[in-house]
């Protein structure tokens, strides 16, 4: 087996195990039923803590990733998963759950090491393939976890609390798996004299983001991550609000289907990307996918039928999976040297700033007191705004091209 394929498979197994969490689709119901936390507290006092923690830690995560050469941060990602699910299981107070959310913020912030490690270990021509492998492994883990959780809940073999023991088990397993990953031989920014790292950071940042294609894809990467995390964080609250009379909750089945579709489009993304990745095509793709994402969120929130909301959510998740995959590999192919951790770290941080602004203004109640449906309409508006920006850029590029042809 070729070395690049071996590394890709090893990392994919880690991602699969890390994301196999049967308890995730039922977390809100678990908090309400087992921790005596109200739905409003979940919305305004629990979930925002994870967002704030994630943002603060992402500021330094990409630099620590490079300084420690990726693998140690992947280990930390698994370790904080163990801590998070342990706190979730055995904490008996709102404060304990909030501490778990802080740990979860670390868990999310260290994801950058997983998504950029592969670019530091394989050659550039394999980027589309390894991106598809690692993304598909993540989605497949979510699929298996969701299916398993739904089956166990439907058959009443386990309740919501018992599912968390399974999630804790997968976090322990993936943490042990990290030891099989090869080390990255050198740091990019911290293996040289003290005067040089800042200059190199500056040069990589300017060079990367002065490339128009990198900037376009990076903007969507930030938007996509912001929107996806925000939607998935609060979707269970929305579903309970739409209909809380269901005897059997189908969240696991919905997440499983959404993830299955995501795996399919992730695998297709590599082939589609090779044929469509021309400059003008980029803008067309980004405009359409962003607009459809907004429409799917309107469908998810503005309905009294829970199953229509399920369909809207699955559509949104599938669009995200496709776009974020082609974004990641398109960005990586355009980067100079090995600035993957830096660029993806900056993109992730921008996403978190967006997410924090949305959380403060529309979720926490500190600025606007909006109900959950109104919050989702704001998220949809966010996508429509970016679709308009990409559309205007497309029109401008067409007009500019026409003028240059005439002259």
Residue, then its C-alpha position, 0 to 999 in steps of 0.5 A: x500500500x502506498x504511504x499516502x493511502x496508508x496515512x489517509x486511511x489511518x486518519x480516516x479511521x480516527x475521524x470515523x471513530x471520533x464522530x461515531x456518537x449515538x447520543x448526539x441526535x438526542x442531546x437536547x432531549x437528554x438535557x431536558x429529561x435527565x438533567x432537569x434543564x429547561x429548553x430555554x436554559x439549553x438555548x440561552x445558557x448551555x449551547x452558547x458556552x460552547x460557542x464562546x469557548x470554541x472561538x477563544x481557543x481557535x485563536x491559538x489552535x492553528x499555531x499550537x497545531x503547527x508548533x506541536x506538529x499536528x499529532x499531539x493536537x489530534x490526541x488532545x482532540x480525542x482526550x477532550x472528547x473523553x472529558x466532555x462525555x464524562x462530564x455530561x454523564x456524571x455532572x448533576x448541575x447546570x454549571x457542570x454541563x456548562x463546564x462540559x461545553x467549555x471542554x467541548x469548545x476545546x474538542x471542536x477547536x482542535x479539529x483543525x489539526x485533524x483537517x490539516x494534518x493530511x496536507x502536511x503528510x501527502x503530496x499536493x496532487x493527492x489533495x482532492x482524494x485525501x480530502x474526500x477520504x477524511x471528510x467521508x470518514x467523518x460523515x460515515x461515523x456520524x451516519x453509523x452513530x445516528x443509525x445506532x442511536x435511533x435503533x437503540x431508542x426505537x427498540x427501547x434497548x437504551x435510553x438517552x443517558x445510556x447512549x452517552x456511554x457508547x459515545x464515551x467509548x468511541x472517544x476513548x477508542x479514537x484517542x488510543x488510535x492516534x498513537x498509530x498516526x505517523x509524526x509530522x517531521x517538522x514545524x513550519x513556523x517554529x523550527x527556525x530562528x525567532x526573527x523569522x516566524x512572524x515574517x513567514x506568518x505574514x508572508x503566508x497570510x498575504x500570499x494566500x489571501x491575495x489570491x482571489x480564488x483562495x479568498x472566495x473559497x475561504x469566505x464560503x469555508x468560514x460561512x459554511x462552518x459558521x452556519x452548519x455549526x449554528x444550525x446543528x447546535x440548535x436544530x433539536x430545539x427547533x424540532x421540539x418547538x415545532x412538535x413536542x408530542x412525538x412518542x418516538x423521536x426520529x432525530x437519529x434517523x434524520x441525522x443518519x439520512x442527512x449524513x448518508x447523503x453527505x457521504x455520497x456528495x463528498x465522494x462525488x465532489x472530487x470528480x465534479x470539482x475537477x471538471x468545474x473548477x474554472x474561475x467563473x464556474x467558482x462564482x456560479x457554484x458558490x452563488x447557487x449553493x449558497x442561495x439553495x442553502x438559505x432556501x433549505x433553512x427557510x423550509x426547515x424553520x417556517x413549517x408546522x410539519x416536523x417532517x417537512x423540517x426534517x427534509x429541509x435540514x437534510x437538504x441543508x446538511x447535504x449542500x454543506x457537505x458538498x460545498x465544504x469538501x470542494x472548498x477545502x481541497x480548492x483552497x489547499x491546492x492554491x496555497x503556497x508552501x505548507x500554510x494549511x494550518x495557518x489558512x484553515x485556522x484563520x478561516x475557522x476563526x472567522x467562522x467563529x467570529x461570525x458564529x459568536x456575533x450571531x449567538x450574542x445577537x440572536x440566541x443569548x437574548x443580550x441584544x435581541x430576544x428572538x424565538x427559535x424560528x426567528x433565529x433560523x430565519x436570521x441564519x437563512x438571511x445570512x446565506x441569502x446575503x452571501x449569495x447576493x455578494x457572490x452573484x454581484x461578483x459574478x456579474x461584475x466579472x462578466x461585465x469586466x470580461x466583456x469590456x476587455x474583449x471589446x477593447 
